[in-house]
Amino acid sequence: MAERTESPTGDRFIAESEQAEEEARAQKAANLFDLRRILGGLFLIYGAILTILGLTDTQKEIDKAAGVNVNLYTGLAMIAVAILFLIWAFTRPLSKQLEEAEREKAEWERNRQQNGDGRFGRDGDGDGDRRAGNGTTADGRVGARAAH
């Protein structure tokens, strides 16, 4: 009996290859529109412009700002922020964060189903712990996310 696959050709390996290509495309799209990269690029461009302006400012322009080369310092600060955004975006790609979020959601759903009838904790209010009268959990943690 032939194995049933999602590929129009009926080949399991082609179906796996197509699925891998689709996942790679989705990861590239997620990283392409990552706001950290966009904002980092904008900060870098505007910071470079301000730094160049600050380096070419005359003494008269600097005296207008109480003797402080505002363009230079602001441009350098913007470049530093841009570098932080870009390091953050490249060391922790959005596609990996989305995968982690999906795993956490699946684990949360699995835990919810194991506890039965839609309740998350022993007392059924969704906080996972019994709460004391002062808003803390039984073990003294505070806040809605105290179970994490």
C-alpha positions in Angstrom: 0.0 0.0 0.0 1.4 3.4 -0.9 2.1 6.0 1.7 -0.1 9.1 1.6 1.6 12.5 1.5 0.7 16.1 1.0 2.9 16.4 -2.1 1.1 16.4 -5.4 3.7 13.9 -6.7 3.0 11.6 -3.8 6.7 11.5 -2.8 7.3 11.9 1.0 10.8 13.4 0.5 9.5 16.1 -1.9 6.8 17.0 0.7 9.4 17.3 3.5 11.5 19.5 1.2 8.6 21.7 0.4 7.7 22.0 4.0 11.3 23.0 5.0 11.4 25.6 2.2 8.1 27.1 3.4 9.4 27.3 7.0 12.6 29.0 5.8 10.5 31.5 3.8 8.4 32.3 6.9 11.5 32.8 9.0 13.1 35.2 6.5 9.8 37.2 6.2 9.6 37.4 10.0 13.2 38.7 10.3 12.8 41.0 7.3 10.0 43.0 9.0 11.6 42.9 12.5 11.1 46.4 13.9 14.4 46.2 15.8 16.2 46.1 12.4 14.1 48.9 10.9 14.5 51.2 14.0 18.2 50.3 14.3 18.7 51.2 10.6 16.9 54.5 11.0 18.8 55.4 14.2 22.0 54.6 12.4 21.2 56.8 9.4 20.0 59.8 11.4 22.9 59.3 13.9 25.5 59.3 11.1 23.9 62.5 9.6 24.0 64.3 13.0 27.5 63.1 13.7 28.7 64.5 10.4 26.9 67.8 11.0 28.4 67.9 14.5 31.9 67.4 13.2 31.5 70.2 10.6 29.7 72.7 13.0 31.4 76.1 13.3 32.2 77.7 16.6 29.3 80.1 16.1 26.8 77.2 15.8 28.3 75.5 18.9 28.0 78.8 20.9 24.3 79.0 20.1 23.9 75.8 22.1 25.7 77.2 25.2 29.0 75.8 24.0 27.9 72.2 23.6 28.2 70.4 20.3 24.7 69.0 20.5 24.7 67.5 17.0 27.8 65.5 17.6 26.7 64.1 21.0 23.2 63.4 19.9 24.5 61.7 16.7 26.9 59.5 18.7 24.1 58.6 21.1 21.9 57.6 18.2 24.6 55.5 16.7 25.0 53.7 20.1 21.3 53.0 20.3 21.3 51.8 16.7 24.2 49.4 17.5 22.3 48.0 20.5 19.1 47.5 18.4 21.0 45.7 15.7 23.0 43.5 18.0 19.7 42.6 19.7 18.0 41.8 16.4 20.9 39.7 15.0 21.8 37.8 18.1 18.1 37.0 18.9 16.2 36.7 15.6 12.5 37.1 15.6 11.9 33.7 14.0 13.5 32.0 17.1 11.4 34.1 19.5 8.3 33.1 17.6 9.2 29.4 17.7 9.8 29.7 21.5 6.4 31.5 21.9 4.7 28.7 20.0 6.3 26.1 22.2 5.3 27.9 25.3 1.7 28.3 24.0 1.6 24.6 23.2 2.9 23.7 26.6 0.3 26.0 28.3 -2.5 24.4 26.3 -1.2 20.9 27.2 -1.1 21.9 30.9 -4.6 23.4 30.6 -6.0 20.2 29.1 -4.3 18.0 31.7 -6.0 20.0 34.6 -9.4 19.4 33.0 -12.6 21.5 32.6 -10.7 24.7 31.6 -9.4 25.4 35.1 -5.7 26.1 35.5 -5.1 25.8 39.2 -6.6 24.1 42.3 -9.1 26.9 42.9 -10.2 27.4 39.3 -9.5 31.2 39.0 -6.6 30.7 36.5 -3.8 32.0 38.7 -2.4 28.5 39.4 -2.1 29.0 43.2 -4.5 29.8 46.0 -4.4 33.5 46.8 -4.3 35.0 50.2 -6.6 37.9 51.1 -3.8 40.5 50.4 -3.3 39.6 46.7 -0.3 37.4 47.2 -0.1 33.7 46.4 0.1 31.1 49.2 3.9 31.0 48.9 4.2 34.8 49.2 4.6 35.8 45.5 2.8 38.9 44.3 1.1 39.7 41.0 -0.9 38.0 38.2 2.2 36.3 36.8 3.4 35.1 40.1 3.1 31.5 39.0 5.9 32.1 36.4 
